[in-house]
Amino acid sequence: MTPFGHCLIMSSRTFCLSGCVLRILGTEDHIYCHSSFSQSMLCSVLEEVTGFKSEGDFQFCSVCLGVLQLSYRDDKETLVKMESPNDMALVIAELVKKEGHQIDGFSLEVSIPQFILENESSLLSGMKKRYESEPWLQERLLSKCVSVKDVLKFAITKPLETLLNTKASASSFRIRLAYTHKMAFGNSVERNQGFKRRKIGTENGLQNVNDESVVANKDCSDYPTNETIAVTGRSSLKVPIDKVSEPCHLVYLCYRTHIYLCGRYLKYSRNVSQTRWIIDEERMGEASVEEIIGSNILPMYRGDNYKFHAAGREDIDVRMLGSGRPFLLEIQNARQVPSEETVKEIESKINGLENKLVGVKNLQVVGSQGWTLMREGEAEKQKQYCALVWISRPLEDEDVCSISLLNDMQILQKTPIRVLHRRSPLERKKIIHWMKIERIAESSQYFLLHLCTQAGTYIKEFVHGDFGRTQPSIGSILGCRAEILQLDVTDVKMDSF
Amino acid sequence: MSDVMVDHTQKLEETAVPNNLEQQDKQDEEQPQQSVQENAEYEDEELHKLLVPDITQLPLIPPSAVEFNFASYFAPDFMKPGNDQYVYRHANGLCVVGLASTHLAFNDKGGITAVDFNVGKSDRSGMKVTGKRKKNAQHFESNTALCKVCTNGDSYIVRCCVKGSLLEVNERLIKQPELLHSSADREGYIAIIMPKPADWLKVKASLLSLEDFKKLRALC
C-alpha cells in the first residue's frame, strides 16, 4: 500500500497508482482514499487501456511520477520515500525554523512538471476512447480531474498548520514544493517546439499518431479541461505512457515575498550620493542615501537584501530639502515583519543619527501598488529648486523684476557636456514654470534663485549656459556671465506620496 | 509689479507644505487653519535658514563653470604660427576645442566675418551623431580641419588638436561669428571631441598648461 492507500496497478509497460486513475476520473478529494471501484476493476481498466499485464515490485507511478507516492530525489540526489504526508510537513517545519522565519500564516504552493499533466490527459483520453459507452465513465466525465497539486496540498496543510502553529491563508510567507523531472525537460522541449503537431513514435509497434493535442497552458495549470481533451484526436487506443525509472527532484523552499516600504528622504549633505557609487574600488562621497536607509531598515526585518528605488535623483553635491524625495525600499525574504510602531521608531532612529546626513519622512509599509505610485510621479511632475547664483555685474531691481515675470518659459537644452559621454546627443525642450530672485544682504553679485521646472531640466546648465548650449540661460537673460555655486532641491511634487 | 512678486511668495509657501501636516490637520479639529498655517510657516523658516549662505565664506569672484569642471590645455602655433588653440578637457574625457585669445585672427582689422564648417571632405556642421554609443561620429586626426575662420583680409584653418570622434560643432558660429569676439572661450567654442584614453595621453604631452601658456605668450 502506498501513502494514500492505493496500490500500484501494473502492466508490463507501465505502473500507475490506482489513485491516479481515480483522480483523473474526478474522484473528490475527501473520498480520495476510499474508492467505489475495486482494485481488480481498476487493474483491468488499466490493462485494457495500456494493453499489457505483468507483476513486479516497487515502481514509480507513470502518471504522477512518484509525487503522490511521496517519493523524490532531494538536493543531494538521495532517493527519499516518505511514509506519510506528516513526514513531509515535518521537513518543511524544520526548514522554516532553520531559516528563522517568524510567521503568522503561510501559503502553500506546489509546482509540478508539465509532463504530469500530459500524462493525465493521455490516460484520460485513452480511457474515454475505450470506455466511452460505459455509464460509469459518462458520469465521471462531468467532474474535473483532481490535480496532483491539490491532493498534496490538502494532505500536507493540516499537519503543517499544527506544526507551525498557524493557519494556511493568503500570506506573504510562501512555502513551495518545487518538483522537476529530467525526462520532462527533454520531452517538454520537443513538445513546446512542435506545439500544435506532435508525432508520437514508439518502440514496440504502437502506431505513430499525429496528435493535434493542445496541452492547454504552458504554465502548469491544474486541470487539463474537458475541452482540451476533446481536441485530442488520438486514433490509437494504446496510451503511450512509458515506465518511469526515476522520481521527480524535489526542492523545499520557503520565503517571504517582497515587502515594500515607502517614504520621502532628505539629503542634508553635499558629499553624499543617492546610491552606492564606486569607481575603481573607491567610493565617491562619504556615504549614500541608499545605504543609510537600507542598512537601518534591513536588520529590523532580518531580510536577505534590500533594493532602493527613488523618484528621480539629484547630484552628489546637491542637497534634497523641503518635502523630500519619494523612495521605495524593497526588502527581500524578510524573516520577521515589525509592527507599525516599530516602523515609526525606525524613522526616528534614522532622523536621530549623529552625522545628520540623511532624513526620512512618512516611512510606512505599502503594497505592490507602491510601484505604480512612484512611476506615475517621475516624468510628469514639477521640481522646485534654490540655486546660489553669481553674476559678473551688480544685480539691478530690473533684473529681479524681469526674472519674476517669466512664466512657463520654454528652454532648449543640448545634452550637457558633463553627461554627454554616456547619454545621447539630443536637444531637449524643457519648461521653467516660474522664477524668483531673492537678494542676499551684503552682496550685489550673489543672489538666491528660486525656480520651479519641468522634471528632467538640468538646472546647473540653465544657470551657466553650458557653452551656450542651453538657450536661454540665466546669463543670456540677464546679459552677463552667470555661475552657479550651490543647488538645493526644495520640493518634489508628488501627491500620492 | 509688487503684486506679481507677492504671488510668487505665496506659491512658495503652498508648495512647501509637506503631506503629513495635512493629515495632522484632519485630526486636530479645534484650531485647524491656524496650526497648519503656523506649521507651514515654521517649516518654511527652517528651510530658509538652510538655504541662505554665509556670505563671509563666499569668494569675491568664484571660479567659473569651465575653470571648475575642466582642465585647460593650450596648443600654441598649431600647424602654423599664430594659430593658438585651447583644449578644455572634462573629467569624463570629452574635449571642448576653440580659439585662444592670442589667436592671430583676433588681430585682423574688421574682426572675424564668417565661420565656415565646410572644409576637407565634408561639411562638419552636417553630421548627425546619435545614441549613447555616438554612432556616425567621424573619427578625426589632430590635424584634421574643423572649420575656416574668415576675416576681411585673411582666413585661418582651425584644427582638432586632439585625435578622436567629433561629437558636435558649434553651429551658432555660422549665424553669429561675433561670438568668437565676445567669448571665444565659452559661447564661441568650435567643437566637442571625444578621444580614446590612449590617444589623449599621447596628445597631452604636446599641450601646454594654462600657466606655461601664459608664460610663453607673456600674458599677465
Interface residues (C-beta under 8 A of the other chain):
Chain A: R264 Y268 R319 L321 G322 S323 G324 K361 N362 Q384 C386 L388 W390 C401 S404 L405 K414 I417 R418 V419 L420 H421 R422 R423 S424 P425 W434 K436 I440 A441 E442 S443 Y446 L448 H450 C452 K460 H464 G465 D466 F467 G468 R481 E483 I484 L485 Q486 D488 T490 D491 K493 F497
Chain B: M1 V4 M5 H8 T9 K11 L12 T15 A16 V17 P18 N19 N20 L47 L50 L51 V52 P53 I55 L58 I61 P62 P63 S64 A65 N69 H90 N92 G93 L94 V96 V129 T130 G131 K132 K134 L167 E168 N170 R172 L179 R186 E187 Y189 I192 M194
